[in-house]
Amino acid sequence: MCGITGMFAFNLAGRFHMINIVRATEALETRGPDFQNVYSDDHVALGHRRLSIIDTSSAANQPMWDASNRFCIVFNGEIFNYRELKSELTAKGAAFTTASDTEVLLNLYIAEREKCLARLNGFFAFCIYDKKEQTLFVARDRYGIKPLVYLFDEDKFLFASEIKSLVQYGIDKELDYTALHTYLHLNYIPAPHTIFKNIQKLEPGTYLRIRAKKLEQQRYYTLGAQTEPAPLDYAQAQARLYELLNDAVQRRLVADVPVGAFLSGGVDSSVITALAVKHKPDLHTFSIGFRDNKFFDETPYANAVARHLKTNHTVFSLTQQDLLAHVQQVLNYLDEPFADSSALNVFILSKETRQHATVALSGDGADELFAGYTKHAAYYRTLNKTWKENLIEHLAPVWSRLPQSRSGKTANLVRQLSRFAEGMKLNTAQRYWRWAGFTKNHEVTALLSDKVNQQINRAEIELLQQNLLQHITHGTVREILLTDMTVVLPGDMLTKVDWMSMANSLEVRVPFLDYRVVDFIFSLPDSYKINRSMRKRILQDTFRKELPAQVYNRPKKGFEVPMLSWLKQELKPILDDLLAPERILAQGIFNLTEINNLKAQLYSGNPKDVHARLWGLLVFQAWHKNYFNV
């Protein structure tokens, strides 16, 4: 796991930016605290920060050249089938001087060029420079586990693991108001957009080739497009899932540094831990608990699983002050506005885990694969309505008048019933968009200033939404999961884990996103994943005998923080400062009247999701202050 950056200068104006390659590389320090190096010639510069995981010797440092000195690679990620690939390449005559997966990837590319991507089992973002042909080849893994952003104009091509590296090259920084509009709805910005007009995210499963001032982009993997195997009955499917996931976990335990696992006590992390201890009996597991707020605390479940599996378990028991003490660190690390408040939890969990391990396994991806979210149950019920669903819809005026918030059991239930009733009235695509975010389009428009609204191209916003929702045509559960996997997972969940773990120099591996597991799960019928009484059906049934009953007999909780109460109390000074009238008016981005309305709703008896919207504004303002000093 590392940080990478680099550029290709097309002319003298482009070459001027090459002087900043060292600064751009240094900006990625927490991604790679163990070693830094750069390469540059007349047209190309490559920078690398290393977090040593496999072959920790200096021989495996990057940028790395092949034996002919023609090809050079900078690579962020891990290739988990590198040993098999190395044996195959060795049999064909390739020679290796390190025990690293980097050298295997480089030689595989030399042998197969872009076709090598289909052979890789792992997560990655990398760039390979062909000095003879004067080309750059840049690729990102299938699901967007590892990030890569880039800028392409008439003078240069720039790339990096993070925007904070790109801005070190001295580029122009102009806000993309279409991206801002999307952010205010979702609280994150999905690929290919970033908050800046001239910077894009390389989409998952895609590669770039830069040659002679031209950029070619090609998708090498499309989720759900793989040839489906012959249908399996439920018992056979369970056996196959166990086999694939067990192998995925075993592969992800390979490292030359300490490896542990996150353990929340939910089904996903518990399954990963149960498989990991079969191959690593001394596994160290980690979880966090909330001493001051039992509604969000999952420690009893994590402890029960740890006892059952006999892991070496560590609980980081936190107070609200512990959480609040890290808010500014999280805000300062963000590359662009990103307002999933559970990032704070992941940051602290990663920081504490890093004191004991360099690599941690996690259960990310399971909810999107197996239909584990509350919204998936809601979608299922809209497709299979009974008198209960019709009654909930009929009572929509009642739900809208009752107090709603995420901070208590009853108020949260009412909030969910209200959103469900509202969504029932929409078509499938509109319903997805509504349930995916915290606002309606007209509410976002009202929040923005007249000046910004005049600059927004409404057709672009509609096209962006259409592209994000392209998989939804008939409204099946499978289409919803495809959309979650291509929008929510890379845009929110994986971004959160990558940024917060890399801020603490911790590598997080996600066995559920082994491409063999993913392709298999998407070959199964929806009924194997969800029915009226159970979400993640096949996952739960496959591992039911290996986990304690407490794991199954519990409500699902998000990895949340008590943001509503914080904004009213502990975070109020920050909120008041960043949303001060004089600051809002000086920026000219937001509508002050609407912001004041949101503040008033925060203190009302019916806050609904206002805390999420205000947290999104606070995060944007903190980011804007860091990047523009305003």
N, C-alpha and C positions, 0 to 999 in steps of 0.2 A: 504494500500500500504506500502510495507516494503522492507527490504533487508534480505536475508537468506543465511546461509552457514552452512557447517557441514562436517563430515567425519565418515567413518567406518574403523577402523584399523584392518587388518587381522593378524598382527604379531607384534613382538617387533619393527621392523624397521618402520612399519606404525604408531605405537603408539608414536614414537618420534615426529611426526608432530602435535600431539594433543596439544602440549604446545603453539601452535600458534593460537588456536581458538579465543582468545580474539582479537588479532591483525587482524585476518581475518574478524571478526565481525565489528571492528572499521572502517575498510576500506569502509564499506557500510554506513557511517554516514549520508550522504545526503539523502539516501533512507528512513532513519528512524531516524529523529532527536529527537523524543520524548522519546524513551526508548531503552535501550540495556540490554540484558541478555544472558547468555550461560548456557548450561547443558553439563556435561561430566561424563562418567563412564570409565570402563576399556577399552572399545572398541569404543564407540560412543561419538561424541561431536556435539552439535548443537548450532548455534548462531543466534540471531535475533535482527534486528534494526527496531523499530516501528515508522510508521507515523500513528497517531491515526485518524481514519475516522469514524468507526462504533463502538459504545460503547467505549468511550475514557477513561473509568475508568481503574485503575491499574489491576482490576480483569481480564481484557482481554489481559494482556501482555503475551508475548511468550518468550521462549518455553512454550507451554500449555500442561498439562497432563489431561487425562480423569480421571473419579472418581476412577477407579480401580488402577491407577498409572501404568498401563501397556503400554499405548499408549501415545506418545508425538509428537506434531506437531510444525513445523515452516512453516509459510505460508505467501506468498506475493501475494496480489491481493484482489479481492472482489467477493463474491458470491451474485448475485442480487436476486436470488429466495430463499434466506436463510430463510425468514419468513415462506414460505409454507413448506419448508423442515423441519423446526423446529416444526411446528404444527404436521406434519406427524409423526416425531420421538417421540414427546411428547405423542401422542395418543398410541404409541407402548411401552411406558414405560420409555423412556429416560428422564433424569433429567438434567436441565441446571442451571448453577450458574452465567452466564453472558448473556448479550444481543448481543453478538458478532457473526459474521458469522464464525469466526474461530472455535468456539466450535461446531457449527452446522456441519461444514465440518468434524471435527474430529469424531463426533458421527455417521455421515453418513458413513464414511469410516469403522468404527467399525462394523456397521450393514451390509454393502454391499461390503466391500473391493473394488477392482478395478472397480466393476460395478457402483460405486457411480459417476464415472467421467461422464457418460452419462447423469446424473441427474443435473449436475451443469450448471447454466447459469451465466457466468461471465468470468473473466480472472484470471489466477492463475499460480503460480509455488509453489509447496509445497513438504515437506518431512515429512513422518510419520514413527516414530521409534516404532517397536513392541519389547518391552524389553523381553517378554517371548520367542518369536520365534527367536529373534536376527536377525531381518530383517529391512531394510530400504525400503520404498516405496516412489518414487519420480515421480511427474507428472507435465506436462506443458499443458496449455490450448490449445484449438483446433487450433487457428490461430497464436500462437506465440506472443500474446500481451505482455506477461510477459516473461522475459528471464531466462534461466538457463543453466549454463555451468558446465561441470564435467570432472574429471580425474579418470581413473580406471587403476590400475596396480596390480602386484602380492602382493603388500604390503598394499594397501589402496584404498578407494573410497573417493573422495573429490567432493563437489558440492558448488555452490554459485550463487548468482544473477549476479555477474560480475567477470571477470577475475582478476581485481585488488584485489579482495578478495582471490582468489585461490593462487596467487603468494605469499601471506603472509605466506603460509604454508611452504615456502622454496623449492618449486618444481624446476625442471630443466626447462629452457626456451630455446627451440630450434625452430627456424623458420620453418614453413611448406611452402616450396617453391611452392607447388601446389596451396595452398591457396593464396599465394602472386600473382601468375600468374592470378588467378581468380579476385583478388582484382584490379589488374592493368587494367583489362577489364571492370569490373562493378563499381569500386570505393566502393565496400563493399564485405564482405565475407559471402556467404549464408551458412546456416546450412546443414550438421552437422559440417562443418569445422570451425576452428578458425585460427588465425595467428600462433598458436603454435601446434606442432605436437602431443603433449600428451594431449591436451585439446579439448573437443568437445562441441558443442551446442546440448542440447536435442531438438530434432525436435518437432514442434508443433503436438498436438494430440497424444502424445506418453508418455508412462510411463516406469519406470525402477523399478526392484525389485532386491535388493542386499541381497544375502544370501550365507553364507559359501564360501566366496571368489569367488562367481559366480555372474555375472550380466545378468539378463534377461531383454530384451527390447521388448516392445509390442506396436503396434499402436492401439489406441482405437477409433480413428476418422479418416475417410478419406473423404476429401472434394469431393463433387459431387457423393458420393457413396450411399447417402440416398435414400430411396424409394420415388419416385416422386409422388406427388398427381395427381389427375385427371386434365387434362389441363383446364385452365381457359381462358375465353375470356379476351380481353384487359381491359375492364371496371371492370370485376371481379378481375383481377390481381391487378389493381390500388387500389381497395378497400381493398384487402388483404394486400398489401404492407403498406398502411396507418395504418391499424390496428396493424400489427406487429411492425412497426417502432415506432408508438406512444407508445406502451407498452414498447418497449426497452428503449426509452428515459425516460419514467416515472420511470422505475425501477432504472435507473442510476442517478436519482436525490436524491435517499435516502442516507442520510449521517447525521452525528451529528456535521458537520463542514460546513462552507460556501461553496456553490457550484455555479460556474459560467459556461460560455461557451466561447470558441474561436469563433470569427465571422470575417471571411475574406471578406465576401461579395460575395463569390462564392455560387453556388447552394448547395453544400454539407453542409457547416457549417450553411447556412441560413435555410435549412430544419430542421436541428437539433434544431436550436434556435427557429424556429416557433413552433415546437412541445413542446419544453421545457417551453415556456412562458404560454402554456395552463395549465400547472401544477404548474408553479412557476412564477406568474405575476411580481414579483420583481426581475427577473433574471438579473444578472450583466454580460454583455458581454465585450469581450476584443479583440482588434486588434492592429496591428502595421502598421505604415505608413512610407514611405521613403521620407523625406522632400527634399532630394537632387536629387532624381531620380524618376521622374514621370512615367517613363516606367515601373518600378516595383511597383509603388504605387497603392494600391487597396482601399485606405481609402474612397473615395467617395461612392463606392458600399457598404462597410460595414456600413457607416453612413446612407445610404438610407434604408437598411434593419433594422437597429436599430430604426430609426424613425418610420418605418412602423409597427414594432412589439412592439414599445414602451418599449424597454429594457433600463436598466441603463447602458449606453455604455461608455467605456473608450478607447481612442485611445492613444497608445504610439507612438508619432511622433518622428522618429529617424533620425539623420544625419548619414552620412558615418562614422564620427568619433565615434559616439555611437556604431555602429556595430563593427568597428575595435578595439574598446577598449575591446571587449569581445572575440576576436579571440583566445587569449592565454588561456583563461579560458576553452573554448571549447576544444582546442587541449589537454590541460592537463587532461581533464576528460575522454577522449576516452580510452576504454579498449583495442581496437585493431584498426588498420587503418580503417577509415570510412570517406569517402570524399564526402558525399552529402552536398554541401555547404549551403543548406537551413537549416541545423542543427543550424547554427548561429542564424537565425531568430527565430526558435523554442526555442532556449535557452533564448533569450532575452524576447520573449513573455511569456515564462514560469516564468522567473525571475520577470517580472513586475506583472504578474497575481497573483503570490504567495503573493504579498503584500495585496491582496484583498480577495483571496479565497484559499482553500486547495485542492479543486477538480474542474476540468474543463472538460466540454464535448467538443468533437471535431468531425469533419466530416470525419476522416480518414477511409479508406476502401471503400468509395463510388466509386472512380474511377476504382478500380480493380473489383468491383462487377458489375457496370453498364456500363462498357466500356466508361470511361470518358477521357482517354488520347488521345492525337493526334495520337499516334501510333495505337490505336484501329480503328480510322477512316481510317488510312493508310491500315491496314489489311483488313478492310471491302472493300476498293476500289481495293485491289489486288484480292479479291475473286469475285468482281463484276465490272470488268474493262469495261471502255468505251473508246472512242477516246481520252478523256482527259488524262487518265492514260497512254495510249500508247504513247501519245505525250510527257508527262513528262519523261518517260523512254527513248524515242528516243533522248531527249535533254540532256541526262546525261553529255556528254562532255561540254556542255555550263554551266550547273550548277557548275561543278567542277572547272571552271576557274573564276567564279564570287566570289567576297568577301563573306565570310560566317562567322557569329558569332551569339551568343545569345544576344548580347547587343543592337540590334536595330531591328526595325520591318522588314525592307527590307532584311537586311543581315540574319536575323533569318529565314525568309521565304525561301530564297535561300538555306540555310543550310538544312531545312526540305525537300525541293524538291530534293536536291542532295542525301540525305539519302534515300528518298523514291525511287528514280530511281535506286540507288544501290541495295536496298532490293528487288526490283522487279525481279532482275536477279537471286535471290537465292531461294532455296527451303524453305519451311515454317520454319523448325527448324533453319536453317542457318540464315534466315531473322530475326527470333526472337532474336537470339544471337547477331546479328549485331546491331539491333535496341535497345537492352537492354543495350549495353555498349558504350564505347567511343573509342575503338580500335579494330583492327583485331588481330587474334592470332599471326600472324607473326610480327606485330608491338610490341606486348608484348615481344616476344622472342628477338627482336632486342634491347629492352630497358634493358634487363637483361644481366649481365656479363656472360662471357664464363663459369666461375666457377659455377655459379648458374644454367645455362642451362644444364651443364653436370650432375647436381644432380637432375634435374627434370625428373620425369617419364612421358613421353608423353602419355602412355596408361592410367595413372591415370587422367590426365587432360581430355582426351577424355571421360573416364568413368564418371567423375564428370559432364561434360557438358551433357552427355546422361541422367544422373539421373535428372538433373535440368530440362531438356526438355522432360521428359518421357510422359507428357500429350499430346504432340503435335504429332499426327499421321496423321490426315486428314487435318489439317490446318483450322479448324473452329474457329469462334470467341470464342465459349465456351472453346475450348482448350487453346486459348491464355489467357483468363481470369483465367482459372484454374492455368496456369503457373504463371501468375502475383500474384495470391493469395498464391501460395506455395513458390515462389522465391522472387519476388520483395517486396511484402507486409511485410513478416516477416524479410527479410534480410536487407531491406532499410528503408521503411516507418515507420514500428512499432518500429524498433530499434532506429531510429532517435528520435521519440517522447518519447519513454521510457527513453533513456539516458538523453536527454536534459531537460525533465520535472523532472526526479529524481535527476538530478544535482541541482535542485532548490527546492526539497522536495514538488513537486506538483504532485498530482494524475490526470492523464488524462484518461477519460472514452470514449469509442468508440461505440456508439449505433448501427452503421451500422454493427458491427461485433457480434451482438447478433446472436447466431447460428441458431435461428429460421428464422431470416431475411436472413442470408446467404443461408441456405438450400432452402428456398423458391425461392430466386432469381435464384439459379442454376437449379431450376426446370422449369424455363421459357424459351421460345425460344429466340434465339439471336435477332430476329426481334423486340422483346419488349424492347430491350436495345439500339439498334443502327440501323440506316439506313443511306442512303446516305447524308441526310441533318441534322441529329441530333444524338448526343451522349447522353447517360444517358436518353434515351427517356422516359421510364416509370417513372423514378424519377422526371423528369421535369414536365411531364404531371400531375402526381398525386398531386403535390404541386403548380401548376401554379397559382391557385386562391389565394394562401395564401402569395405570395411573390411579391414584386414590380417588374415591368417590366424590370428595369435596370439589375436585376440579370440574366435575360435570354438574353438580348441584349448586350452582352459583349464578348470579346475574352477571352479564357481561358489562364491564366498565372500560371506558377509554382511559388512556394513559394521560389523565387530565390534572390540572392544577385549579385551585379555587379562585379563578380569575375574577368572578363577580365581586366577592368580598374584598379582594385586593384593590381593585380599581376604586372602590368606595373608601378604602382606608390606606393601606400601606403604599399603594402606587399612586394615590391621588396627587401628591406633589409633582411627580413626573408627568402625569396626565395633564395637570393644570399648566405646567410649563410648556410642554410640547404642543398643547392645543390652546395656548393663550391667544386671545383675540388679535393682539398686535402681530404675533408670528403668523397666524393664519392669513391675515390681510396682506402682510408683506410678501408671503409666498405666492398668493393669488391662485392656488390650486383648488382649495376647498371652499364650500359655502358655509360661512360662519353661522348662519341661522340654523342650518341643518345640524351642524356639530353641537350647537347649544341644545337642540331638541334631543339629540342622543344622550347628552349629559343629563338632561332632565329625566329621560326614561330610565337611566341607570339607577336613580334614586326613587323611582316610582314603585308601586306595589306589583307591577307587571313588567319586569325587565326583559322577558323573553330572551333573545340572543344578542341583546345590545352589548353585552360585555365582549363578545367576539368581534363585533364591529368596531368598538372603541379600542380594543387591543390591536386590531388591524391598523387603525389610524395612528396609535401610539408607536407601533413598530415602524410604519412608514416614516413618521416624523423623525424618529431617532435615526433611521437609515439616511434620510435626506440631510439631516444635520451633519452626519459623519462624512457624506460624500460631497456636499455643497456648502458646508459651513453656514447654513441658513436654518 
